[in-house]
Amino acid sequence: MASRMTIPLPRVLRAGGAAEYAGYKTAKDFQRAVACGEMPPGFDHAGGDAWDRLEIDDAIDLLKSATKRNYRWQEQGAHRV
């Protein structure tokens, strides 16, 4: 049986990798999410813009919790009619 080598995800991602990691179709879509505050801003790393994978994880967690709150609000509103 052949062993499979796993390569850990890098902590620092460029726009394309950050977009893919966060589930955006393109780097431009990811940059729009950064501009509106949905995703964290980049930082200068090795002469270019970069994103911390853990900050992207935190932003996704916030988006998930906001979505859950919206669902609960919609469910509660439906019962008040």
C-alpha contacts under 8 A as a table, 3 or more apart, distances in Angstrom:
res1	aa1	res2	aa2	distance
10	P	13	L	6.74
10	P	53	R	7.66
11	R	52	D	5.81
11	R	53	R	5.20
11	R	54	L	7.20
12	V	50	A	6.23
12	V	51	W	5.59
12	V	52	D	4.90
12	V	53	R	6.07
13	L	16	G	7.77
13	L	17	G	5.46
13	L	18	A	5.35
13	L	50	A	5.43
13	L	51	W	5.15
13	L	52	D	6.43
13	L	53	R	6.69
14	R	17	G	5.40
14	R	18	A	5.89
14	R	49	D	6.48
14	R	50	A	4.68
14	R	51	W	6.30
15	A	18	A	5.02
15	A	19	A	5.95
15	A	27	A	5.51
15	A	30	F	7.31
15	A	31	Q	7.50
15	A	49	D	7.35
15	A	50	A	6.59
15	A	51	W	7.32
16	G	19	A	5.14
16	G	20	E	6.27
16	G	26	T	6.97
16	G	27	A	4.85
17	G	20	E	5.11
17	G	21	Y	5.97
18	A	21	Y	5.02
18	A	22	A	6.03
18	A	27	A	7.70
18	A	30	F	7.56
18	A	51	W	6.63
18	A	53	R	7.30
18	A	56	I	7.84
19	A	22	A	5.24
19	A	23	G	6.07
19	A	24	Y	4.94
19	A	25	K	6.96
19	A	26	T	6.17
19	A	27	A	5.25
19	A	29	D	7.52
19	A	30	F	5.13
20	E	23	G	5.12
20	E	24	Y	5.73
20	E	25	K	6.88
20	E	26	T	7.37
20	E	27	A	7.84
21	Y	24	Y	7.73
22	A	56	I	6.89
22	A	57	D	7.95
22	A	60	I	7.57
24	Y	27	A	7.26
24	Y	29	D	6.13
24	Y	30	F	5.87
25	K	29	D	6.61
25	K	30	F	7.94
26	T	29	D	5.20
26	T	30	F	6.47
27	A	30	F	4.96
27	A	31	Q	6.11
28	K	31	Q	4.96
28	K	32	R	6.27
29	D	32	R	5.10
29	D	33	A	6.39
30	F	33	A	5.01
30	F	34	V	6.30
30	F	39	M	7.59
31	Q	34	V	4.94
31	Q	35	A	6.15
32	R	35	A	4.95
32	R	36	C	6.28
33	A	36	C	5.31
33	A	37	G	6.17
33	A	38	E	4.97
33	A	39	M	5.38
34	V	37	G	5.12
34	V	38	E	5.79
34	V	39	M	4.53
34	V	40	P	5.76
34	V	41	P	5.71
35	A	38	E	7.66
35	A	39	M	7.90
35	A	41	P	7.80
36	C	39	M	7.76
37	G	40	P	6.53
37	G	41	P	7.78
38	E	59	A	6.91
38	E	63	L	7.72
39	M	56	I	6.48
39	M	59	A	5.76
39	M	60	I	7.83
40	P	51	W	7.65
40	P	55	E	6.56
40	P	56	I	6.51
40	P	59	A	6.81
41	P	51	W	7.23
42	G	49	D	5.64
42	G	50	A	5.12
42	G	51	W	4.84
42	G	52	D	7.74
43	F	48	G	7.95
43	F	49	D	5.46
43	F	50	A	5.39
43	F	51	W	6.40
44	D	47	G	6.25
44	D	48	G	5.41
44	D	49	D	4.92
44	D	50	A	6.18
45	H	48	G	5.46
45	H	49	D	6.18
45	H	50	A	5.94
51	W	55	E	7.55
51	W	56	I	7.51
52	D	55	E	5.33
52	D	56	I	6.54
53	R	56	I	5.06
53	R	57	D	6.30
54	L	57	D	4.92
54	L	58	D	6.32
55	E	58	D	4.99
55	E	59	A	6.25
56	I	59	A	5.05
56	I	60	I	6.20
57	D	60	I	5.14
57	D	61	D	6.22
58	D	61	D	5.04
58	D	62	L	6.33
59	A	62	L	5.10
59	A	63	L	6.29
60	I	63	L	5.00
60	I	64	K	6.16
61	D	64	K	5.07
61	D	65	S	6.22
62	L	65	S	5.17
62	L	66	A	6.17
63	L	66	A	5.16
63	L	67	T	6.21
64	K	67	T	5.11
64	K	68	K	6.28
65	S	68	K	5.06
65	S	69	R	6.28
66	A	69	R	5.11
66	A	70	N	6.27
67	T	70	N	5.07
67	T	71	Y	6.27
68	K	71	Y	5.13
68	K	72	R	6.30
69	R	72	R	5.17
69	R	73	W	6.15
70	N	73	W	5.01
70	N	74	Q	6.18
71	Y	74	Q	5.12
71	Y	75	E	6.20
72	R	75	E	5.08
72	R	76	Q	6.16
73	W	76	Q	5.17
73	W	77	G	6.09
74	Q	77	G	5.06
74	Q	78	A	6.22
75	E	78	A	5.28
75	E	79	H	6.83
76	Q	79	H	5.46
76	Q	80	R	6.88
77	G	80	R	5.36
77	G	81	V	7.26
78	A	81	V	6.03
